[in-house]
Amino acid sequence: MTKAIFTSSPGSHYKDLPEIQYHFPRTYLRQVEAAVGDWIIYYEPRRDKGISSSGGRQAYFAVARVTGVRPDPDQSGHFYADISDYLPFDNLVSFRDGKHYYESLLRKADGATNKGAFGRAVRQLPDEECQIILQAGFMREPAAWERETESPTLATDRPIYDELIRRPFRDEAFRRQVRRAYDNTCANSGLKLINGGGRPEVEAAHIRPVEHQGPDSVRNGLALTGTVHWLFDRGLISLDDDYRLLASEKDLPPGAQSLIVSGKQISLPETPDALPHPAFL
């Protein structure tokens, strides 16, 4: 097993769904197979030309694990990597911070960027570099890289890989990211309630439940007040593909009908990358 970087772009012609699967050509089969059972970090490249042009953030944006590799039944010479334990970063991590490259492979001896290495969609990643990227991605308050000093640390005493599989750590990260995407506002009511201690009252709901392989991705999340979250988790309300509320009105508890307007479109995040994905609706 070995850790790796997987590049993925929303405008790509590959059939990626980073939370679930990664689509790639035979060129990278050996490298992807070597990563089975281990952690990978997703990187979004810059795309200026061609059908995959979408600007691109040039940043590491999530971590996940590879559970297996299978052939693409519809496209010869292509494969899928099956993905689990997907978790977006709190902070996008640029590939370079000043003169420091998070992947040593991307830096030439003269300090310039190694464009040839950058062109590889799958790159092996040393464990120590993986840990530093993860620490930068999940730091509560991101700080600039300080050369000649120790690397940034995660706000926990546990080893980073142990944290990534713990439900409390994942739930907290999911909650932060969903609240931020929805500006601490309930997608149903539009209410933004902050208690006396400055804590938002809105909760983060998984669209596809965790127990049914729902990922801890903002695209699988909704910001809802506690009562509406309860209704959603019990299947009394849901969403259609146009983000409109569906309600089992005859089954709603007394008084709950006033909270739910069937057919109303919910309030959505401003960032397209945070919209609920059709695969989870």
C-alpha positions as CSV (number, residue, x, y, z in Angstrom):
1,M,0.0,0.0,0.0
2,T,1.1,3.5,-0.7
3,K,-0.5,7.0,-0.4
4,A,-1.2,9.0,-3.5
5,I,-2.5,12.2,-5.0
6,F,-5.5,11.9,-7.3
7,T,-6.2,14.9,-9.5
8,S,-9.9,15.6,-10.1
9,S,-11.7,18.6,-11.7
10,P,-15.4,19.3,-11.9
11,G,-15.1,20.1,-15.7
12,S,-13.2,16.9,-16.5
13,H,-14.5,14.5,-19.1
14,Y,-13.7,11.6,-16.7
15,K,-16.6,10.1,-14.8
16,D,-15.5,11.0,-11.4
17,L,-17.6,11.3,-8.3
18,P,-14.9,11.9,-5.8
19,E,-17.0,10.8,-2.8
20,I,-17.7,7.4,-4.5
21,Q,-15.4,6.7,-7.4
22,Y,-12.4,7.9,-9.4
23,H,-12.2,7.3,-13.1
24,F,-8.8,6.9,-14.8
25,P,-7.0,5.4,-17.9
26,R,-4.8,2.3,-17.9
27,T,-1.7,4.6,-17.7
28,Y,-2.2,4.9,-14.0
29,L,-3.4,1.4,-13.1
30,R,-0.3,0.3,-11.4
31,Q,-0.1,3.5,-9.2
32,V,-3.8,3.3,-8.3
33,E,-3.6,-0.5,-7.4
34,A,-0.7,0.3,-5.1
35,A,-2.9,2.7,-3.2
36,V,-5.7,0.2,-2.5
37,G,-6.3,0.1,1.2
38,D,-4.5,3.4,1.8
39,W,-5.3,7.1,2.0
40,I,-5.3,9.4,-1.0
41,I,-5.5,13.2,-1.2
42,Y,-7.5,14.9,-3.9
43,Y,-6.0,17.8,-5.9
44,E,-7.9,20.1,-8.2
45,P,-5.6,21.3,-11.0
46,R,-5.8,24.5,-13.0
47,R,-7.7,24.0,-16.3
48,D,-7.3,26.8,-18.9
49,K,-8.0,25.0,-22.1
50,G,-10.1,22.3,-23.7
51,I,-13.3,20.5,-22.6
52,S,-12.1,20.3,-19.0
53,S,-11.6,24.1,-18.7
54,S,-13.0,25.4,-15.4
55,G,-10.4,27.6,-13.9
56,G,-9.4,25.2,-11.2
57,R,-8.4,25.9,-7.6
58,Q,-4.9,24.5,-7.8
59,A,-5.3,23.1,-4.3
60,Y,-5.6,19.9,-2.3
61,F,-9.3,19.7,-1.2
62,A,-10.2,16.4,0.4
63,V,-8.9,13.0,1.7
64,A,-10.3,9.5,1.1
65,R,-9.4,5.9,1.0
66,V,-9.2,3.5,-2.0
67,T,-11.1,0.2,-1.4
68,G,-10.7,-1.4,-4.8
69,V,-10.2,-1.1,-8.6
70,R,-12.6,-2.4,-11.3
71,P,-12.7,-2.1,-15.1
72,D,-15.0,0.5,-16.7
73,P,-17.5,-1.8,-18.5
74,D,-18.3,0.9,-21.0
75,Q,-14.9,2.3,-22.0
76,S,-12.0,0.0,-22.9
77,G,-8.7,0.8,-21.2
78,H,-10.3,2.7,-18.4
79,F,-11.0,1.8,-14.7
80,Y,-12.7,3.0,-11.6
81,A,-11.2,3.2,-8.1
82,D,-13.8,2.7,-5.5
83,I,-13.6,5.3,-2.7
84,S,-14.7,5.4,0.9
85,D,-14.1,7.6,4.0
86,Y,-14.2,10.8,1.8
87,L,-13.8,14.0,3.9
88,P,-13.3,17.5,2.5
89,F,-10.7,19.8,4.0
90,D,-11.7,22.7,6.2
91,N,-9.1,24.8,4.3
92,L,-8.0,24.5,0.7
93,V,-4.3,23.8,0.6
94,S,-2.3,25.4,-2.2
95,F,0.3,23.1,-3.8
96,R,2.9,25.7,-2.8
97,D,3.3,28.1,0.1
98,G,6.0,30.5,-0.8
99,K,9.0,28.4,-1.7
100,H,7.7,25.4,0.1
101,Y,6.1,22.6,-2.1
102,Y,3.8,20.2,-0.2
103,E,4.8,17.6,-2.7
104,S,8.6,17.5,-3.1
105,L,8.1,15.7,-6.4
106,L,6.7,19.0,-7.8
107,R,9.9,21.0,-7.1
108,K,12.9,20.9,-9.3
109,A,16.4,21.2,-7.9
110,D,16.6,24.8,-9.0
111,G,13.4,25.6,-7.1
112,A,11.2,25.8,-10.2
113,T,7.9,23.9,-10.6
114,N,8.3,20.4,-12.2
115,K,5.6,20.7,-14.8
116,G,6.2,17.2,-16.0
117,A,5.4,15.8,-12.6
118,F,2.4,18.2,-12.3
119,G,1.0,16.6,-15.5
120,R,0.5,13.2,-13.9
121,A,-3.1,12.7,-12.8
122,V,-2.0,10.1,-10.1
123,R,1.2,10.7,-8.1
124,Q,2.6,8.6,-5.2
125,L,2.9,10.6,-2.0
126,P,5.4,10.0,0.9
127,D,3.7,9.5,4.2
128,E,5.3,12.5,5.9
129,E,4.1,14.8,3.1
130,C,0.6,13.3,3.3
131,Q,0.5,14.1,7.0
132,I,1.6,17.7,6.5
133,I,-1.1,18.3,3.8
134,L,-3.7,16.8,6.1
135,Q,-2.7,18.9,9.0
136,A,-2.9,22.0,6.9
137,G,-6.3,21.0,5.5
138,F,-7.8,20.4,8.9
139,M,-6.2,23.1,11.0
140,R,-8.8,25.2,12.8
141,E,-7.0,28.5,12.0
142,P,-4.8,28.1,9.0
143,A,-1.4,29.8,9.2
144,A,1.3,30.5,6.6
145,W,4.0,27.9,6.3
146,E,7.0,28.8,8.4
147,R,10.2,27.6,7.0
148,E,13.0,26.4,9.3
149,T,10.4,25.6,12.0
150,E,8.2,22.6,12.9
151,S,5.3,21.9,10.6
152,P,1.7,23.0,11.5
153,T,-0.1,20.6,13.9
154,L,-3.7,19.4,14.1
155,A,-5.9,20.6,17.0
156,T,-5.8,17.1,18.6
157,D,-3.3,14.8,20.4
158,R,-4.3,11.8,18.3
159,P,-2.3,10.7,15.2
160,I,-3.9,12.2,12.1
161,Y,-4.9,8.8,10.5
162,D,-6.6,7.7,13.7
163,E,-8.6,10.9,13.7
164,L,-9.8,10.4,10.1
165,I,-11.7,7.3,10.9
166,R,-13.3,8.5,14.2
167,R,-17.0,9.4,14.0
168,P,-16.6,12.4,16.4
169,F,-13.9,14.0,14.3
170,R,-15.8,13.4,11.0
171,D,-19.1,14.6,12.4
172,E,-17.4,17.8,13.7
173,A,-15.7,18.4,10.3
174,F,-19.0,17.7,8.4
175,R,-20.9,20.1,10.8
176,R,-18.5,22.9,10.3
177,Q,-18.4,22.6,6.6
178,V,-22.2,22.4,6.1
179,R,-22.8,25.3,8.4
180,R,-20.2,27.4,6.5
181,A,-21.7,26.4,3.1
182,Y,-25.2,27.5,4.2
183,D,-24.0,30.5,6.2
184,N,-25.4,29.0,9.4
185,T,-28.9,29.3,7.9
186,C,-31.6,26.6,7.8
187,A,-32.2,25.6,4.1
188,N,-35.9,25.1,4.9
189,S,-36.9,28.2,6.9
190,G,-34.2,30.7,6.1
191,L,-33.7,31.2,9.8
192,K,-30.2,32.1,11.0
193,L,-30.2,31.6,14.8
194,I,-27.1,32.2,16.9
195,N,-27.3,31.5,20.6
196,G,-25.9,33.8,23.4
197,G,-22.5,32.0,23.2
198,G,-22.2,32.7,19.5
199,R,-22.9,29.1,18.5
200,P,-25.3,28.6,15.5
201,E,-28.4,26.6,16.2
202,V,-28.6,25.0,12.8
203,E,-27.6,21.4,12.4
204,A,-25.9,19.4,9.6
205,A,-28.0,16.6,8.1
206,H,-26.7,13.9,5.9
207,I,-28.9,13.4,2.8
208,R,-27.9,9.8,2.2
209,P,-27.3,8.4,5.8
210,V,-23.9,7.4,6.9
211,E,-25.2,3.9,7.7
212,H,-26.1,3.6,4.0
213,Q,-22.7,4.7,2.8
214,G,-23.5,8.3,2.7
215,P,-20.3,10.3,2.6
216,D,-19.3,13.2,4.9
217,S,-19.4,15.6,2.0
218,V,-21.0,19.0,1.9
219,R,-22.7,17.8,-1.3
220,N,-24.4,15.1,0.8
221,G,-25.4,17.6,3.5
222,L,-28.2,20.1,4.4
223,A,-28.3,22.8,7.1
224,L,-31.5,22.3,9.0
225,T,-33.0,23.4,12.3
226,G,-33.3,20.6,14.9
227,T,-37.0,19.8,14.3
228,V,-36.7,19.8,10.5
229,H,-33.6,17.6,10.8
230,W,-35.6,15.1,12.8
231,L,-38.3,15.1,10.2
232,F,-35.7,14.6,7.4
233,D,-33.9,11.7,9.1
234,R,-37.2,9.9,9.5
235,G,-38.2,10.2,5.9
236,L,-41.2,12.4,6.5
237,I,-39.7,15.1,4.2
238,S,-37.2,14.8,1.4
239,L,-36.0,16.7,-1.7
240,D,-36.5,16.2,-5.4
241,D,-33.9,16.7,-8.1
242,D,-34.8,20.4,-8.3
243,Y,-34.2,21.0,-4.6
244,R,-37.9,21.2,-3.9
245,L,-39.4,19.8,-0.7
246,L,-41.3,16.6,-0.7
247,A,-43.5,15.9,2.3
248,S,-45.5,12.9,3.6
249,E,-48.1,15.3,4.8
250,K,-50.5,12.7,6.3
251,D,-47.6,11.4,8.4
252,L,-46.3,14.7,9.7
253,P,-46.7,15.1,13.4
254,P,-49.4,17.7,14.5
255,G,-48.1,21.2,14.2
256,A,-45.2,20.2,11.9
257,Q,-47.3,21.0,8.8
258,S,-46.7,24.7,9.5
259,L,-42.9,24.2,9.2
260,I,-43.0,22.5,5.8
261,V,-44.3,23.8,2.5
262,S,-44.4,20.9,0.0
263,G,-43.0,22.0,-3.4
264,K,-41.0,24.9,-2.0
265,Q,-37.4,25.2,-3.2
266,I,-35.0,25.2,-0.3
267,S,-32.3,27.9,0.2
268,L,-29.1,26.8,-1.4
269,P,-25.4,27.5,-1.0
270,E,-23.9,30.3,-3.1
271,T,-20.9,28.0,-4.0
272,P,-21.8,25.6,-6.8
273,D,-19.4,23.0,-5.4
274,A,-21.5,22.8,-2.2
275,L,-24.9,22.1,-3.9
276,P,-26.6,18.8,-3.0
277,H,-25.4,16.3,-5.6
278,P,-28.1,14.3,-7.6
279,A,-26.3,11.1,-6.7
280,F,-27.3,11.6,-3.1
281,L,-30.8,13.1,-3.5
